[in-house]
């Protein structure tokens, strides 16, 4: 045993790396190592011999293990010292110039309109982007034969074979949030619902994913006059001009009755859009009085409460206000475009301090 001890302690001391150390461990105390084989011979010894050889072999094995652990720690310390000598950083060198991040125009427009509607007493409500067929269509009085429910317009989620339930959809508008908010809060209620929505469309002014904000106000005495005032005040504040003129045109939406498309006076003189002047009109949103069936779907009595709703494309608003010609550029992830159109992330828009400084 003295020979084994001298042999392996010497090899451990001379080991140059952890690979060599592992080879020594296997040769000494591995499953087929010399010391392990010696311990198997204990069964063939007399009881008197085992009383002497057993403790000696266990002590030798413990000593080999301790030597292996100490050598492994020493090798690790040596490797760390080598890295510290080879890897260094001169903190006196000049650092890279730090670029300030910029806020996406859609985010900026969303912050601006949230500040405007908050000033008018609207709170923000949110909901899931994957909606049930009931919340996205049925609760909003959209019949089964409506074109919006066709697969060419709406993204339906995959269903397992044999599942006969109506499929979930990527929400086509943020109106389902209105139903969820009515269920949760009841009436009276005054909310806006900003967020991403999805439709199967793609061109210069449409993308498969875009952003909307829906507004809802319910009480016992709300009328179209209230709707008109809210939208006029919003446009004045958002476009930061005092002279705003809106035109309401009769239209049809399943979830409002009566319904109205809203146009804003503008001019295109010289190819430049100017809001609030000229003889042209441009559609900017849809609105109307909430249909009684929609109010009932939200768990509220339509015989007692009535109100208005409206829907605005946040991306379109950003395009109009900041002169962005192509909606598709919003989603190209081009840093040059974002640096040009982006906003300082710490400039929080407020009505008092200015929306888009």
Secondary structure, DSSP 8 states (H G I E B T S, - for coil): -HHHHHHHHHHHHH--SHHHHHHHHHHHHSTT-HHHHHHHGGGGS-HHHHHHHHHHHHHHHHHHHHHHHHHHHHHHHHHHHHHHHH----TTS--------EE-HHHHHHHHHHHHHHHTT-EE----SEE-HHHHTGGGT--TT-GGGSTTTS-B----TT--S---EE-SSSHHHHHHHHHHH-SSEEEEEEEEEE-S--BTTB-SEEEEEEEEEEESS--HHHHHHHHHHHHHHHHT-S---EEEEEEEETTEEEEEEEEEEEE-GGG--EET-SSEEEEEEEEEEE-HHHHHHTT--TTT-EEEEEEEEHHHHHHHHHT---GGGGGS--HHHHHHH-EETT---BTTTBS--
